[in-house]
Amino acid sequence: MVNLTPNSSFSVTLRLELPNRTGMLASVTQAIASVGGNLGQIDLIEQTRQISIRELTIDASSSEHEEKIVQAVKTLPDVTVLEVYDRTFNLHRSGKITVNSKIPIKSQADLSMAYTPGVGRICTAIAEDPAQVYTLTIKQNTVAIVTDGSAVLGLGNLGPYGALPVMEGKAMLFKEFAGIDAFPICLATQDTDEIIRTVKNIAPVFGGINLEDIAAPRCFEIEDRLRKELDIPVFHDDQHGTAIVTLAALINALKLLKKSISEIRIVINGAGAAGVAVARLLRKAGAQTIWICDTKGIISLSRTDLTEQKLEFAVKAQGSLAGALQGADVFIGLSAPGVLTPEMVRSMAKDPIVFAMANPIPEIQPELLGSDVAVIATGRSDYPNQINNVLAFPGVFRGAIDCRASSITTTMCLEAAYAIASLINPSDLDREYIIPSVFDKRVAIAVAAAVQQAARQEGIARS
């Protein structure tokens, strides 16, 4: 399926030289519109009596669409394309993060305190009382973002180099939304024991470990073992971050439609790390009937190919995704583009809820559904109801680190979801407004407070 909606992830800037006469700019904008480009900012760079040089920013829907737009402009008579650059590639050039000192070193005294010989006193103090590492080093506000690159976004096994831009972006989000210093750790191994050993060896520097883009089922074992063997929070965002925000959105969608989570039937398409984690948290929140589908259809007790995690949710029913959806109240997609059809949605129960969260292209384009759906959400920023993990993980780590929790529990995740959902006043709920914006500054604060409270109630907070 083609990505139908132009968006800034496929954004191109054209620098053009035009004759300085009436109608030239209009001819350019018409050419862009004729091939479906979404025109953004227009800047006048230079102008003389004969020519003008302008930069135009245009959103496209794919790399191929970008090229189509460029070619449409190049065919215009008297228009010279001076430069073309992909804004997303430009943004990533030379990396997106850096390391800055908190303290300027401008004198011999500064140097002697920050480094040798003064730093020796700090080293000795920590060696004598290891708990002081939290007050005297970066550990108290630093998270490692660890990946093996085996399940990068929806792109597959890209390896550690291919994963690095995502981990850099994650570090930016930690800093922007929660003030946490995070650093990408992209490992050149996909061996479970090696990953666990490496994370344990680097753990002294960090106050928490965020696992990211590690394929199932290996990710389950890695997280489980690290949680048992480390005394700092370990959180696999693809599992628990996704689950928290999905539950928050579902709470409000059900509230809007006056349905109870205990009485509905939920179909989840995608039985990987995210699908299993979402199912577990929904069950913790009171869901009674959850059917999970994978590429072979319903996770059924009759099947002999089920992993331990899939077997946990196996049901008596058999059949395809289309069959599973007949009469279902909720579809949650954590799978692949185009697997959901309008006909499937029309077969669901009255006022169906569809969360089509495959990225970058959802299981179904919202434009195809219209009034056939009561509430639709995606993982994308260019549609209403964006279900985005950034609503969860910054606040979760902020709360866990601030109270020095030894782990992150299911109850903490549950309370985080309730906190996110509570930020929308019931009177403001709407089919296009069931989840706060990722730029709502209240989110990380509310999530952190909920996580801290849950940690204290469970007795795992150490400060």
C-alpha positions in Angstrom: 0.0 0.0 0.0 1.2 3.5 -0.8 1.6 6.1 1.9 -1.1 8.4 0.8 -0.5 11.5 3.0 2.4 13.8 2.4 4.3 14.4 5.7 7.5 16.0 6.9 9.4 12.7 7.1 9.6 12.9 3.3 10.3 16.6 3.1 12.4 18.2 0.4 13.7 21.8 -0.1 14.2 23.1 -3.6 16.4 26.2 -4.3 15.2 27.7 -7.6 16.2 30.5 -9.9 13.2 32.2 -11.5 12.8 35.1 -13.9 11.6 38.0 -11.9 8.3 38.4 -13.6 4.6 38.0 -12.6 3.3 34.5 -12.6 6.5 32.6 -12.3 6.2 31.5 -8.7 2.5 30.6 -9.3 3.6 28.3 -12.1 5.9 26.5 -9.7 3.3 26.1 -7.0 0.8 24.8 -9.6 3.3 22.2 -10.8 3.9 21.0 -7.3 0.2 20.8 -6.5 -0.4 18.9 -9.8 1.7 15.9 -8.5 0.3 16.0 -5.0 3.0 17.8 -3.2 2.1 19.7 0.0 3.8 23.1 -0.2 5.2 24.6 3.0 7.5 27.5 3.6 8.6 29.8 0.7 11.7 32.0 1.3 13.1 34.7 -0.9 16.9 34.3 -0.8 18.0 36.9 -3.4 16.3 39.2 -5.9 17.5 41.4 -8.8 15.6 43.1 -11.6 16.2 40.0 -13.8 15.9 37.0 -11.4 14.8 35.8 -8.0 16.2 32.9 -6.0 13.7 31.2 -3.8 13.7 28.1 -1.5 10.5 26.1 -1.3 9.8 23.4 1.3 7.5 20.6 0.1 6.1 17.5 1.9 5.9 14.3 -0.1 4.5 10.9 0.7 7.6 8.8 -0.2 11.0 9.0 -1.8 9.5 8.3 -5.2 7.0 11.1 -4.6 9.8 13.4 -3.8 11.5 12.6 -7.1 8.2 13.1 -9.0 7.9 16.6 -7.4 11.4 17.6 -8.4 10.9 16.4 -12.0 7.6 18.3 -12.2 9.5 21.5 -11.3 12.5 20.8 -13.6 10.2 20.5 -16.6 9.0 24.1 -16.2 10.5 26.5 -18.8 12.8 29.3 -17.5 13.0 27.7 -14.1 16.4 26.5 -12.9 16.7 24.0 -10.0 19.9 25.1 -8.3 19.8 22.7 -5.4 17.7 19.8 -4.0 18.1 18.4 -0.5 16.2 16.0 1.6 15.4 17.8 4.9 15.3 14.6 6.9 18.8 13.5 5.7 20.1 17.0 6.4 18.7 16.9 9.9 20.6 13.7 10.6 23.9 14.8 9.1 26.8 14.5 11.6 24.4 13.0 14.2 21.7 14.5 16.3 23.2 14.6 19.8 26.4 15.7 21.5 27.9 15.7 25.0 28.4 19.0 26.8 30.1 19.8 30.1 27.9 21.1 32.9 30.8 23.0 34.5 33.2 25.4 32.6 36.9 24.8 33.2 38.5 28.3 33.0 41.2 28.2 35.6 43.8 25.9 37.3 41.5 25.7 40.3 38.6 24.5 38.2 40.8 21.8 36.6 42.2 20.6 39.9 38.7 20.1 41.4 37.0 18.7 38.3 39.9 16.4 37.5 43.2 15.5 39.3 44.0 15.8 42.1 40.6 16.8 43.5 38.6 14.1 41.8 40.6 11.5 43.8 38.7 12.5 46.9 35.4 11.8 45.1 36.6 8.4 43.9 37.6 7.4 47.4 34.3 8.6 48.9 32.3 6.5 46.4 34.5 3.5 46.9 33.9 3.7 50.7 30.1 4.3 50.2 28.9 3.1 46.8 25.5 4.7 47.3 27.2 8.1 46.8 27.6 7.2 43.1 24.0 8.5 42.7 24.8 11.9 44.2 28.3 12.5 42.9 28.2 11.2 39.3 26.0 11.2 36.2 24.5 7.8 37.2 21.5 9.5 38.9 20.3 11.0 35.6 21.6 8.8 32.8 20.0 6.0 30.8 21.5 3.6 28.4 19.5 3.0 25.2 20.6 -0.5 24.2 19.8 -2.3 21.0 21.2 -5.1 18.8 19.5 -3.6 15.7 17.5 -6.8 15.1 14.0 -5.2 14.9 14.4 -1.5 13.9 11.1 0.3 13.7 9.1 -1.7 11.1 12.2 -2.1 8.9 13.6 -5.4 10.3 17.1 -6.5 11.1 19.2 -3.5 10.1 22.1 -4.2 12.5 23.8 -1.8 14.9 24.8 0.8 12.4 21.3 1.0 10.9 19.8 1.3 14.4 22.0 4.2 15.5 19.9 7.0 14.1 16.8 5.7 15.9 18.7 5.5 19.2 20.1 9.0 18.8 16.5 10.2 18.3 15.5 8.3 21.4 18.2 10.1 23.4 16.9 13.4 22.1 13.4 12.6 23.4 14.7 11.6 26.8 16.3 15.0 27.1 13.6 17.1 25.6 10.6 15.5 27.5 12.1 14.4 30.8 15.5 16.2 31.2 17.3 12.8 31.2 20.7 12.3 29.7 20.6 9.2 27.6 23.2 7.6 25.3 22.8 5.1 22.4 24.5 1.7 22.9 24.3 -0.2 19.6 25.8 -3.7 20.1 27.6 -5.6 17.4 26.1 -8.9 18.5 22.7 -10.5 18.5 23.6 -13.3 20.9 21.4 -13.2 24.0 24.1 -14.1 26.5 26.5 -11.6 25.0 24.0 -8.8 25.1 23.1 -9.6 28.8 26.8 -9.8 29.7 27.6 -6.5 28.0 24.7 -4.6 29.6 25.6 -5.9 33.0 29.2 -4.7 32.5 28.2 -1.2 31.5 25.4 -0.8 34.1 27.6 1.0 36.8 27.5 4.2 34.7 23.7 4.2 34.2 20.6 4.8 36.4 18.4 2.8 34.0 18.5 0.6 30.9 16.1 1.2 28.0 16.0 -1.8 25.7 15.0 -0.9 22.1 14.4 -2.6 18.8 15.4 -6.2 19.9 13.5 -8.9 18.1 11.1 -11.3 19.8 11.3 -13.8 21.3 14.9 -13.0 22.3 13.9 -9.7 23.8 11.7 -11.4 26.4 14.6 -13.4 27.8 17.0 -10.5 27.7 14.7 -8.3 29.7 13.7 -11.0 32.2 17.2 -11.9 33.0 18.5 -8.3 33.2 15.6 -7.4 35.6 16.7 -10.3 37.8 20.4 -9.6 37.7 20.5 -5.7 37.9 19.3 -3.4 40.7 18.4 -0.6 38.3 15.2 -0.2 36.2 15.2 -2.2 32.9 12.5 -1.3 30.5 11.9 -2.7 27.0 10.1 0.3 25.3 8.8 -1.7 22.3 6.9 -3.8 24.8 5.9 -1.7 27.8 6.0 1.8 26.3 3.7 0.7 23.5 1.4 -1.1 26.0 1.1 1.9 28.3 0.1 4.4 25.6 -2.2 1.8 23.9 -4.0 1.2 27.2 -4.3 5.0 27.8 -5.9 5.5 24.4 -8.2 2.6 24.8 -9.4 3.8 28.3 -10.5 7.0 26.8 -12.0 5.5 23.6 -14.1 3.2 25.8 -15.1 6.0 28.0 -16.2 8.0 25.0 -18.3 5.1 23.7 -19.5 4.1 27.2 -18.1 0.5 26.9 -16.4 -1.5 29.6 -13.0 -3.1 29.0 -14.2 -6.3 30.8 -17.1 -6.8 28.4 -15.5 -6.2 25.0 -13.6 -8.5 22.6 -10.2 -7.2 21.6 -8.3 -8.5 18.5 -4.6 -7.8 18.4 -2.8 -8.4 15.1 0.9 -8.9 15.7 2.3 -11.4 18.2 5.7 -10.0 18.6 7.1 -8.1 21.6 4.6 -5.2 21.4 1.6 -7.4 20.8 2.3 -9.7 23.8 3.1 -6.8 26.1 -0.1 -4.9 25.1 -2.2 -8.0 25.7 -0.6 -8.5 29.1 -1.2 -4.9 30.2 -4.8 -4.9 28.9 -5.4 -8.1 30.8 -4.0 -6.4 34.0 -6.4 -3.5 33.3 -9.4 -5.9 33.3 -9.8 -7.1 29.7 -11.3 -10.6 29.7 -11.4 -11.5 26.0 -8.3 -11.0 23.9 -7.6 -12.8 20.6 -4.1 -12.4 19.1 -3.4 -13.1 15.5 -0.1 -13.6 13.7 0.7 -14.3 10.1 -0.9 -17.7 10.4 -4.2 -16.4 11.9 -5.6 -16.7 15.4 -3.2 -17.9 18.1 -5.2 -21.1 18.7 -4.8 -23.9 21.2 -5.0 -26.2 18.2 -1.7 -25.0 16.8 1.6 -26.7 17.5 4.0 -23.9 16.5 3.4 -21.5 19.5 6.2 -19.9 21.5 5.8 -19.7 25.3 4.6 -16.1 25.0 2.0 -17.0 22.3 0.7 -20.0 24.3 0.0 -17.6 27.2 -2.8 -16.1 25.0 -4.0 -19.1 23.0 -7.7 -19.5 22.6 -10.1 -22.3 21.4 -11.1 -20.2 18.3 -9.4 -20.9 15.0 -9.3 -18.9 11.7 -7.9 -15.9 10.0 -7.7 -12.2 11.0 -10.9 -11.6 9.0 -12.7 -14.3 10.9 -11.4 -13.1 14.3 -12.7 -9.5 13.6 -16.3 -10.5 13.0 -18.2 -9.1 15.9 -15.1 -7.8 17.7 -15.2 -4.4 19.5 -11.5 -3.4 19.1 -8.7 -3.9 16.6 -5.2 -3.2 17.7 -2.6 -3.5 14.9 1.1 -3.9 15.7 1.9 -5.7 12.4 2.2 -4.6 8.8 0.7 -2.1 6.3 -2.5 -2.9 4.5 -3.5 -6.1 6.4 -6.9 -4.6 7.5 -9.6 -3.9 4.9 -12.7 -1.7 5.2 -14.8 -4.9 4.8 -13.1 -6.4 7.9 -13.9 -3.2 9.9 -17.6 -3.3 8.7 -17.8 -6.8 10.1 -16.9 -5.7 13.6 -19.4 -4.8 16.4 -21.3 -1.5 16.5 -19.0 1.5 17.0 -15.7 -0.3 16.4 -12.4 1.0 17.7 -9.4 0.7 15.4 -5.8 1.3 16.5 -3.7 0.8 13.3 -0.2 1.4 14.6 2.1 -0.1 12.0 4.8 2.4 11.2 5.4 4.3 8.9 2.3 2.9 7.0 -0.6 1.7 9.2 -2.6 -1.5 8.8 -5.3 0.6 7.1 -5.3 4.3 5.9 -7.8 6.2 8.0 -9.1 7.8 4.8 -10.6 4.5 3.8 -12.8 4.1 6.8 -14.9 7.3 7.1 -18.0 6.7 9.2 -17.4 2.9 9.4 -15.3 3.4 12.6 -16.2 5.1 15.8 -12.5 5.9 16.8 -9.3 5.4 14.9 -5.8 5.9 16.1 -2.4 5.4 14.4 1.2 5.8 15.3 1.6 8.7 13.0 1.8 12.4 13.8 -0.1 13.5 10.7 -3.4 11.9 11.9 -5.4 12.6 15.0 -4.9 10.3 18.0 -1.2 9.5 17.7 -0.3 6.5 19.9 3.4 7.3 20.4 5.7 5.8 23.0 7.2 9.2 23.8 4.0 9.7 25.9 5.3 7.0 28.2 9.0 6.3 28.4 10.4 9.7 29.4 8.0 10.0 32.4 8.4 6.3 33.4 12.2 6.7 33.6 11.9 10.1 35.3 9.8 8.7 38.0 11.8 5.5 38.4 15.1 7.2 38.6 14.0 10.0 40.9 12.8 7.5 43.5 15.7 5.1 42.7 13.3 2.2 42.0 15.1 -1.1 41.7 12.8 -2.1 38.8 9.8 -1.2 36.7 6.8 -3.3 37.4 3.5 -4.0 35.7 1.7 -1.9 38.3 3.9 1.1 37.5 3.1 0.7 33.8 -0.7 0.4 34.6 -0.6 3.6 36.7 1.4 5.4 34.0 -1.4 4.5 31.5 -4.1 5.8 33.9 -2.1 9.0 34.4 -1.9 9.7 30.6 -5.6 9.0 30.1 -6.6 11.2 33.0 -5.0 14.3 31.3 -8.0 14.6 28.9 -11.1 16.0 30.6 -14.2 13.7 30.0 -16.0 16.8 28.5 -13.2 17.2 26.0 -13.2 13.6 24.8 -13.9 13.3 21.0 -13.4 10.6 18.4 -10.3 12.6 17.3 -9.1 13.4 20.8 -8.6 10.4 23.0 -4.9 10.8 23.8 -2.8 13.9 24.8 -0.4 15.4 22.4 3.2 14.4 22.6 4.0 18.1 23.2 1.7 18.3 26.2 4.2 19.2 29.0 1.9 17.7 31.6 2.4 14.2 30.4 5.9 13.4 31.6 5.2 15.1 35.0 2.0 13.1 35.5 3.6 9.8 34.4 6.6 10.3 36.7 4.4 11.1 39.7 2.3 8.0 39.1 5.3 5.8 38.6 6.9 7.1 41.8 3.8 6.6 43.8 3.4 3.0 42.5 7.0 2.2 43.3 6.7 3.5 46.9 3.5 1.5 47.4 5.2 -1.7 46.1 8.2 -1.0 48.3 10.8 -0.8 45.6 11.7 2.9 45.9 15.0 3.6 47.6 14.9 7.3 48.0 
